[in-house]
Amino acid sequence: MSSALHPIERKILSALAPLGSAPFEALVAAASLNEDQVRRALQWLASKRLVSVGGSVESRLELVREPPELELVSQVSQATAPLTIGQLRGKFGSPEEFSAAFGRARSSGWIAVEGGAAQVVRMVEIAGAESLRSLVRSIASGKTEGSMTSEEMDTVSDLLKRGIVRRVETRTTTVAITDEGRRSSLLAADEGLIDRLTPDILASGAWKGRRLRSIDVEAKAPRFFPGRRHPVRDFIREVREVYVSMGFTELQGDSVHPAFWNFDALFIPQDHPGREMQDTFYLEGLSDTALKRSGVVARVASVHEDGWTTGSRGWGYRWRVEEARRLVLRTHNTVLSVKALSESKEKETRVFAVSKVYRNENLDYKHLAEFYQMDGIMVGQGLNIRHLMGFLTEFYKKLGMADVKLWPTYFPYTEPSLQVVGYSKAFKSWIELGGSGVFRPEVTQPLGVSVPVLAWGPGIERLMLMRFGLEDMRTLYGSDLSWLRNRGELAGS
């Protein structure tokens, strides 16, 4: 044991051994160390049962100020002529202090008020005031509660409530060396241990015949918190790895797009509530003037108005190119997928995007105005809803999420459509994770695609609620260092 002791531990044991036990302050002086060094070393030594640390609390009374009623009694008893209430009030610093003093002295029967309009104050009985004065002086001189009578203790309780007297506690820590600690101190002194090998010790040969201090491999090491990626970044990296492992290629794109690609190309009508200001961030006064009603734009416009050649009746309104030109912060990453679809045509494609999207949401435990969304599509002959269900099940399984279900739902640009829901242990209920489905012909055919296209778009933060067992996605972007440091443990729970 002695050979594994730190130099500070050995120094404390050497200082404590001749004393047997000592107050903490005396041990600090005897060991010639600072208080923090001794305090930390005592924790190590106590855990090794080489010292025992005890403590005691001593309570004493301290006089804060003299009771104001004693000052009033002194003024009345020492006055050479009778004093009126007004004259007495003028001798106090504040009306409140006078009122408190006058009320207590009068209710105790020490003073009385006589006369008519003059209201003269005279002494009635001074013994009670002198008894209180004697008690106050004895407290100031260090009288303890243990030496007081029950009547005095009742008076002290009142003085404590009024703030005239306060109770001060002094804590004393005493350290005692154990038998094992004494033996360790003697052995350490005899061993002549070397704590650190230095070039001088090696060159001089002073290490010969001496022992190196052992290392306690069971000793607690300080926790170290290095710089790390944010948990959202870590999770996105994991999502990317899953997509790539399943044969997907990542898409990149701008945050600002014409409303045409964000809404119109997805068969979302121009009067849809989701396109209004309360849901979408528009760039004020800006538009894509290069967008013309020709080519793919003309085909999309016709689909909206009468269904074009898709077999649909469309939405039955007059489509406006001015509305399609308006620039918006993308509300979903499907805008990247549909642009990629227009470029790839019918070639078999597997692409995904993980980027920020922006919505004018009211912030709450499961809604943010700026968040990450992953979006993906698969293009290929013969694909159907069962392929989508199989892919999504396998995808979430690779992310460690087995408790997911696929529920039928409605979206303007997919049919059939599925809502992905997952069971949250924190909420003890099923929560929405994202939408999915097969793109409608009104979306694909104007882009020159006639084969099936599977699409999905869950939010990253929603998935992280599931992964980390969180109740509020705002926690992800807070400044709780404890959660950020221990997120690995939370992820495994």
TITOR-715931 format. One record per residue (C-alpha): x, y, z; residue in one letter. Coordinates in Angstrom, 3 decimals. Layout:
<rs>
R        x        y        z rest
R        X        Y        Z    A
...
</rs>
This chain:
<rs>
R        x        y        z rest
R    0.000    0.000    0.000    M
R    2.710    2.503    0.981    S
R    4.536    2.169   -2.337    S
R    1.369    3.179   -4.212    A
R    0.779    6.322   -2.208    L
R    1.028    9.691   -3.885    H
R    3.722   12.047   -2.528    P
R    1.030   14.339   -1.119    I
R   -0.611   11.384    0.639    E
R    2.702   10.344    2.187    R
R    3.395   13.912    3.267    K
R    0.042   14.128    5.054    I
R    0.529   10.769    6.785    L
R    4.009   11.834    7.935    S
R    2.608   15.071    9.363    A
R   -0.350   13.329   11.007    L
R    1.522   10.337   12.492    A
R    3.160   12.188   15.462    P
R   -0.102   14.032   16.188    L
R   -2.482   11.079   16.028    G
R   -5.360   13.406   15.225    S
R   -5.569   17.070   14.368    A
R   -8.035   19.717   13.190    P
R   -8.027   20.247    9.438    F
R   -6.423   23.694    9.676    E
R   -3.619   22.370   11.904    A
R   -2.943   19.521    9.484    L
R   -2.698   21.973    6.570    V
R   -0.052   23.941    8.473    A
R    1.851   20.822    9.611    A
R    1.967   19.345    6.082    A
R    2.940   22.693    4.467    S
R    0.326   22.186    1.751    L
R   -2.624   24.268    0.587    N
R   -6.164   23.469    1.667    E
R   -7.263   22.063   -1.689    D
R   -4.333   19.634   -1.809    Q
R   -5.069   18.373    1.714    V
R   -8.813   18.147    1.079    R
R   -8.371   16.026   -2.073    R
R   -5.684   13.836   -0.494    A
R   -7.875   13.149    2.549    L
R  -10.573   11.794    0.233    Q
R   -8.040    9.356   -1.247    W
R   -6.641    8.366    2.163    L
R  -10.098    7.885    3.687    A
R  -11.136    5.640    0.785    S
R   -8.016    3.538    1.503    K
R   -8.886    3.508    5.232    R
R   -5.589    5.124    6.191    L
R   -7.277    8.060    7.913    V
R  -10.696    8.760    9.370    S
R  -12.337   12.122    8.931    V
R  -14.896   13.357   11.429    G
R  -16.674   16.611   11.980    G
R  -18.543   18.569   14.580    S
R  -20.751   21.627   14.509    V
R  -20.575   24.257   17.233    E
R  -23.452   26.705   17.502    S
R  -23.257   30.109   19.196    R
R  -25.377   33.222   19.450    L
R  -24.258   36.514   18.045    E
R  -25.764   39.915   18.837    L
R  -26.688   41.767   15.642    V
R  -28.023   44.980   17.226    R
R  -29.504   46.173   20.518    E
R  -33.304   45.841   20.867    P
R  -34.839   49.263   20.081    P
R  -37.135   49.097   23.130    E
R  -34.054   49.246   25.375    L
R  -32.994   52.481   23.672    E
R  -36.485   53.912   24.270    L
R  -36.411   52.915   27.966    V
R  -32.998   54.559   28.315    S
R  -34.307   57.790   26.776    Q
R  -37.321   57.891   29.126    V
R  -35.489   56.880   32.315    S
R  -32.551   59.269   31.824    Q
R  -34.586   62.300   30.725    A
R  -34.428   65.277   33.127    T
R  -37.938   66.288   32.107    A
R  -40.969   64.299   30.900    P
R  -40.834   63.457   27.177    L
R  -43.801   63.512   24.842    T
R  -44.431   60.850   22.210    I
R  -43.409   63.328   19.504    G
R  -40.093   64.086   21.241    Q
R  -39.337   60.397   21.615    L
R  -40.164   59.740   17.960    R
R  -37.607   62.362   16.946    G
R  -34.823   60.483   18.759    K
R  -35.213   57.410   16.486    F
R  -33.905   56.984   12.989    G
R  -37.197   55.902   11.433    S
R  -40.914   55.936   12.369    P
R  -41.027   52.147   11.979    E
R  -38.207   51.613   14.492    E
R  -39.928   53.938   17.007    F
R  -43.281   52.201   16.566    S
R  -41.708   48.780   17.205    A
R  -39.821   50.021   20.290    A
R  -42.802   51.941   21.722    F
R  -45.202   49.064   21.184    G
R  -42.950   46.453   22.869    R
R  -42.048   48.703   25.825    A
R  -45.681   49.585   26.436    R
R  -47.009   46.017   26.059    S
R  -44.307   44.791   28.481    S
R  -45.565   47.298   31.092    G
R  -42.318   49.252   31.232    W
R  -43.824   52.607   30.195    I
R  -47.189   54.349   30.271    A
R  -48.710   57.350   28.495    V
R  -50.311   60.115   30.532    E
R  -51.821   63.540   29.953    G
R  -54.209   64.899   27.415    G
R  -52.989   66.481   24.228    A
R  -49.335   66.419   25.319    A
R  -49.205   62.591   25.584    Q
R  -46.311   62.381   28.083    V
R  -44.425   59.080   28.452    V
R  -43.305   57.983   31.921    R
R  -41.477   54.954   33.355    M
R  -43.595   52.360   35.155    V
R  -41.216   49.448   35.713    E
R  -37.564   49.142   34.692    I
R  -36.632   45.723   36.084    A
R  -37.919   43.861   33.026    G
R  -35.929   46.119   30.703    A
R  -32.781   45.644   32.764    E
R  -33.285   41.871   32.682    S
R  -33.431   41.997   28.874    L
R  -30.405   44.297   28.771    R
R  -28.456   41.874   30.984    S
R  -29.337   38.941   28.696    L
R  -28.313   40.892   25.586    V
R  -24.966   41.801   27.148    R
R  -24.316   38.202   28.193    S
R  -24.974   37.045   24.603    I
R  -22.510   39.644   23.349    A
R  -19.984   38.290   25.881    S
R  -20.372   34.725   24.580    G
R  -23.014   33.147   26.812    K
R  -24.108   29.794   25.357    T
R  -27.620   28.459   25.020    E
R  -26.751   25.498   27.211    G
R  -26.244   27.809   30.228    S
R  -29.527   29.673   29.838    M
R  -32.770   29.188   31.746    T
R  -35.974   28.223   29.977    S
R  -37.269   31.789   30.421    E
R  -34.125   33.186   28.821    E
R  -34.425   30.713   25.936    M
R  -37.997   31.945   25.290    D
R  -36.648   35.498   25.098    T
R  -33.813   34.355   22.770    V
R  -36.323   32.670   20.445    S
R  -38.145   35.997   20.124    D
R  -34.884   37.866   19.515    L
R  -33.914   35.356   16.796    L
R  -37.247   35.861   15.003    K
R  -36.786   39.645   15.112    R
R  -33.209   39.484   13.785    G
R  -31.805   41.059   16.974    I
R  -29.741   37.896   17.542    V
R  -28.551   35.302   15.039    R
R  -27.256   31.779   15.446    R
R  -23.791   31.149   13.963    V
R  -22.588   27.601   13.306    E
R  -18.902   26.726   13.188    T
R  -17.984   23.442   11.574    R
R  -14.796   21.727   12.667    T
R  -13.179   18.884   10.724    T
R  -10.872   16.520   12.610    T
R   -8.566   14.027   10.928    V
R   -7.203   10.940   12.718    A
R   -4.656    8.452   11.441    I
R   -5.601    4.769   11.564    T
R   -3.287    1.920   12.548    D
R   -2.930    0.962    8.875    E
R   -2.151    4.574    8.041    G
R    0.550    4.729   10.734    R
R    2.187    1.565    9.367    R
R    2.050    2.956    5.833    S
R    3.688    6.196    6.938    S
R    6.561    4.315    8.580    L
R    7.069    2.049    5.569    L
R    6.988    4.989    3.162    A
R    9.646    6.780    5.187    A
R   11.936    3.717    5.106    D
R   11.493    2.835    1.443    E
R   13.042    5.961   -0.081    G
R   10.676    5.728   -3.017    L
R   11.290    7.488   -6.313    I
R    8.135    9.230   -7.483    D
R    9.390   10.321  -10.911    R
R   12.220    9.144  -13.099    L
R   14.148   12.151  -14.375    T
R   17.175   12.349  -16.722    P
R   19.377   13.310  -13.734    D
R   18.330   10.262  -11.724    I
R   18.995    7.972  -14.685    L
R   22.368    9.559  -15.502    A
R   23.629    9.562  -11.909    S
R   22.490    6.041  -11.126    G
R   20.605    7.287   -8.064    A
R   17.802    4.886   -8.955    W
R   19.907    1.848   -8.100    K
R   18.763    0.049   -4.979    G
R   15.617    2.150   -4.707    R
R   12.003    1.441   -5.601    R
R    9.729    3.313   -7.956    L
R    6.362    4.332   -6.633    R
R    3.688    1.842   -7.673    S
R    0.680    2.904   -9.703    I
R   -2.754    2.178   -8.276    D
R   -4.588    0.938  -11.341    V
R   -7.876    0.911   -9.421    E
R   -7.678    4.582   -8.454    A
R  -10.405    6.798   -9.882    K
R   -9.183    8.925  -12.753    A
R  -10.622   12.360  -13.464    P
R  -13.233   12.438  -16.206    R
R  -12.056   14.105  -19.381    F
R  -14.465   15.768  -21.787    F
R  -12.752   16.360  -25.144    P
R  -14.279   18.281  -28.018    G
R  -16.861   16.193  -29.876    R
R  -19.257   16.501  -32.752    R
R  -22.736   17.678  -31.837    H
R  -25.182   14.755  -31.365    P
R  -27.274   15.940  -34.321    V
R  -24.173   15.840  -36.543    R
R  -23.316   12.370  -35.240    D
R  -26.793   11.078  -36.005    F
R  -26.808   12.587  -39.507    I
R  -23.477   10.899  -40.142    R
R  -25.025    7.579  -39.097    E
R  -28.034    8.152  -41.362    V
R  -25.738    8.851  -44.297    R
R  -23.814    5.628  -43.657    E
R  -27.057    3.626  -43.668    V
R  -28.168    5.155  -46.979    Y
R  -24.802    4.566  -48.631    V
R  -24.759    0.967  -47.381    S
R  -28.101    0.461  -49.150    M
R  -26.800    1.771  -52.494    G
R  -27.950    5.403  -52.385    F
R  -26.202    8.549  -53.623    T
R  -26.479   11.816  -51.700    E
R  -27.983   14.983  -53.203    L
R  -26.869   18.521  -52.421    Q
R  -28.724   21.728  -53.193    G
R  -29.460   25.338  -52.318    D
R  -31.703   26.428  -49.455    S
R  -33.623   28.872  -51.687    V
R  -35.800   27.646  -54.585    H
R  -38.668   28.937  -56.707    P
R  -42.066   27.930  -55.388    A
R  -42.419   25.969  -58.639    F
R  -39.971   23.263  -57.517    W
R  -40.962   23.439  -53.852    N
R  -44.736   23.209  -54.469    F
R  -46.025   23.214  -58.054    D
R  -43.893   20.331  -59.337    A
R  -45.255   18.237  -56.428    L
R  -48.858   18.826  -57.530    F
R  -49.542   21.135  -54.578    I
R  -52.132   23.711  -55.740    P
R  -51.269   27.383  -55.575    Q
R  -54.100   28.033  -53.109    D
R  -53.046   25.213  -50.754    H
R  -52.934   26.341  -47.060    P
R  -49.408   24.987  -46.721    G
R  -48.151   27.615  -49.167    R
R  -49.415   30.559  -47.151    E
R  -47.205   32.911  -45.160    M
R  -47.952   31.225  -41.834    Q
R  -46.269   28.042  -43.053    D
R  -43.649   29.248  -45.536    T
R  -40.766   31.700  -45.414    F
R  -40.901   33.734  -48.642    Y
R  -38.063   36.041  -49.712    L
R  -39.744   39.419  -49.821    E
R  -39.757   41.044  -53.235    G
R  -37.622   38.339  -54.891    L
R  -38.601   35.943  -57.686    S
R  -37.065   33.780  -60.407    D
R  -37.900   35.799  -63.519    T
R  -36.159   33.220  -65.743    A
R  -38.974   30.753  -65.048    L
R  -41.191   30.638  -68.152    K
R  -44.328   28.685  -69.012    R
R  -42.620   26.325  -71.390    S
R  -41.300   22.773  -71.342    G
R  -41.636   21.063  -67.971    V
R  -43.148   24.220  -66.458    V
R  -45.914   24.260  -69.070    A
R  -46.652   20.559  -68.500    R
R  -46.867   21.060  -64.719    V
R  -49.147   24.061  -65.252    A
R  -51.458   21.994  -67.467    S
R  -51.590   19.208  -64.871    V
R  -52.743   21.742  -62.273    H
R  -55.382   23.238  -64.563    E
R  -56.940   20.193  -66.272    D
R  -54.762   17.133  -65.586    G
R  -52.868   17.314  -68.938    W
R  -52.508   13.736  -70.262    T
R  -52.245   12.009  -66.893    T
R  -55.887   10.933  -66.712    G
R  -56.432   13.327  -63.815    S
R  -58.819   16.289  -63.833    R
R  -56.203   18.445  -62.102    G
R  -57.209   21.084  -59.582    W
R  -59.423   23.067  -61.942    G
R  -58.046   26.567  -61.464    Y
R  -56.016   29.033  -63.527    R
R  -52.333   28.439  -62.807    W
R  -50.198   31.617  -62.401    R
R  -46.506   31.683  -63.310    V
R  -45.996   34.722  -61.022    E
R  -46.846   32.587  -57.985    E
R  -44.499   29.821  -59.159    A
R  -41.610   32.297  -59.512    R
R  -41.667   33.417  -55.860    R
R  -38.515   32.420  -53.981    L
R  -38.904   30.432  -50.754    V
R  -36.704   28.794  -48.154    L
R  -37.259   25.118  -48.929    R
R  -39.960   23.615  -46.710    T
R  -38.829   20.038  -47.436    H
R  -35.976   18.260  -49.179    N
R  -38.362   16.704  -51.691    T
R  -37.574   19.799  -53.747    V
R  -34.093   18.303  -54.292    L
R  -35.524   14.869  -55.083    S
R  -37.993   16.134  -57.670    V
R  -35.321   18.234  -59.407    K
R  -33.070   15.156  -59.525    A
R  -35.991   13.159  -60.906    L
R  -36.494   15.653  -63.737    S
R  -32.843   15.245  -64.693    E
R  -32.592   11.444  -64.407    S
R  -35.845   10.746  -66.315    K
R  -36.589    7.001  -66.169    E
R  -33.112    5.777  -65.305    K
R  -33.077    3.545  -62.205    E
R  -32.145    5.881  -59.396    T
R  -31.553    5.754  -55.639    R
R  -30.816    9.178  -54.133    V
R  -31.230   10.839  -50.739    F
R  -30.735   14.270  -49.157    A
R  -30.120   15.248  -45.530    V
R  -30.306   19.016  -45.159    S
R  -32.020   21.778  -43.218    K
R  -35.546   22.828  -44.085    V
R  -37.455   25.875  -42.884    Y
R  -41.068   26.301  -41.793    R
R  -42.897   29.090  -40.045    N
R  -43.900   26.861  -37.120    E
R  -44.916   27.654  -33.554    N
R  -42.081   26.213  -31.495    L
R  -42.999   23.420  -29.091    D
R  -41.694   20.057  -27.899    Y
R  -41.963   18.473  -31.366    K
R  -41.887   21.435  -33.790    H
R  -39.008   23.686  -34.819    L
R  -38.801   26.473  -37.384    A
R  -35.459   25.183  -38.679    E
R  -34.699   21.468  -38.632    F
R  -33.072   18.637  -40.564    Y
R  -35.025   16.414  -42.910    Q
R  -33.857   13.395  -44.835    M
R  -35.569   12.760  -48.130    D
R  -35.149    9.943  -50.578    G
R  -36.538    8.439  -53.772    I
R  -36.195    5.151  -55.652    M
R  -36.965    5.003  -59.368    V
R  -37.403    1.681  -61.144    G
R  -39.671   -0.490  -63.235    Q
R  -42.038   -2.671  -61.199    G
R  -41.616   -0.879  -57.864    L
R  -44.727   -0.745  -55.662    N
R  -45.909    0.054  -52.154    I
R  -44.692   -3.299  -50.786    R
R  -41.158   -2.468  -51.899    H
R  -41.475    0.849  -50.045    L
R  -42.711   -0.860  -46.886    M
R  -39.851   -3.345  -47.018    G
R  -37.257   -0.614  -47.540    F
R  -38.569    1.587  -44.717    L
R  -38.740   -1.337  -42.291    T
R  -35.158   -2.314  -43.067    E
R  -33.956    1.315  -42.982    F
R  -35.320    1.989  -39.499    Y
R  -34.052   -1.375  -38.304    K
R  -30.532   -0.375  -39.354    K
R  -30.949    2.763  -37.199    L
R  -31.870    0.586  -34.240    G
R  -35.574    1.435  -34.318    M
R  -37.710   -1.677  -34.314    A
R  -40.911   -0.130  -32.917    D
R  -42.164    1.518  -36.123    V
R  -45.449    1.142  -37.959    K
R  -46.728    2.236  -41.359    L
R  -50.222    3.726  -41.377    W
R  -52.286    4.687  -44.455    P
R  -52.647    8.456  -44.807    T
R  -53.046   11.240  -47.396    Y
R  -50.486   13.496  -49.082    F
R  -51.160   15.686  -52.152    P
R  -48.338   14.222  -54.212    Y
R  -48.299   10.493  -53.363    T
R  -50.861    7.730  -53.776    E
R  -50.915    5.363  -52.000    P
R  -49.396    7.207  -49.012    S
R  -48.004    5.930  -45.709    L
R  -47.310    7.700  -42.437    Q
R  -44.331    6.307  -40.515    V
R  -44.933    6.315  -36.754    V
R  -42.654    5.162  -33.964    G
R  -43.305    4.300  -30.333    Y
R  -41.734    6.772  -27.919    S
R  -40.938    5.478  -24.446    K
R  -40.706    9.064  -23.194    A
R  -44.240    9.938  -24.409    F
R  -45.565    6.383  -23.963    K
R  -47.362    6.793  -27.287    S
R  -46.846    6.612  -31.060    W
R  -45.467    9.764  -32.702    I
R  -45.254   10.762  -36.379    E
R  -41.791   10.359  -37.904    L
R  -42.416   11.223  -41.563    G
R  -44.444   10.673  -44.667    G
R  -43.908    8.325  -47.599    S
R  -45.655    6.936  -50.642    G
R  -45.600    6.400  -54.422    V
R  -45.442    9.609  -56.468    F
R  -48.677   10.310  -58.328    R
R  -48.614   10.419  -62.153    P
R  -49.392   14.154  -61.859    E
R  -45.889   14.513  -60.339    V
R  -43.849   12.108  -62.455    T
R  -45.279   12.324  -65.968    Q
R  -44.718   16.085  -66.498    P
R  -41.074   15.401  -65.564    L
R  -40.829   12.729  -68.306    G
R  -41.013    9.741  -65.928    V
R  -43.588    6.987  -66.418    S
R  -42.112    4.298  -64.147    V
R  -42.990    4.110  -60.406    P
R  -41.152    6.411  -57.999    V
R  -41.073    5.645  -54.270    L
R  -40.544    8.656  -51.969    A
R  -40.220    9.374  -48.225    W
R  -39.189   12.270  -45.988    G
R  -38.869   11.881  -42.186    P
R  -37.422   14.547  -39.885    G
R  -34.063   13.918  -38.231    I
R  -35.007   15.516  -34.891    E
R  -38.135   13.347  -34.604    R
R  -35.965   10.268  -35.024    L
R  -33.588   11.548  -32.359    M
R  -36.484   11.894  -29.915    L
R  -36.880    8.150  -30.339    M
R  -33.170    7.331  -30.218    R
R  -32.356    9.356  -27.094    F
R  -35.656    8.977  -25.261    G
R  -36.193   12.749  -25.179    L
R  -39.476   14.515  -24.454    E
R  -38.602   17.799  -26.185    D
R  -36.601   18.176  -29.406    M
R  -35.472   21.638  -28.267    R
R  -33.153   19.772  -25.887    T
R  -31.050   18.858  -28.918    L
R  -30.066   22.487  -29.447    Y
R  -29.885   23.591  -25.817    G
R  -26.780   24.175  -23.709    S
R  -27.168   21.326  -21.217    D
R  -23.537   20.201  -20.984    L
R  -24.458   17.194  -18.864    S
R  -26.691   15.820  -21.634    W
R  -24.179   16.627  -24.372    L
R  -21.385   14.839  -22.490    R
R  -23.406   11.758  -21.591    N
R  -25.466   11.358  -24.718    R
R  -23.765    8.020  -25.454    G
R  -25.185    6.550  -22.253    E
R  -28.601    7.979  -23.076    L
R  -28.491    6.474  -26.543    A
R  -27.934    3.041  -25.093    G
R  -30.773    3.288  -22.579    S
</rs>
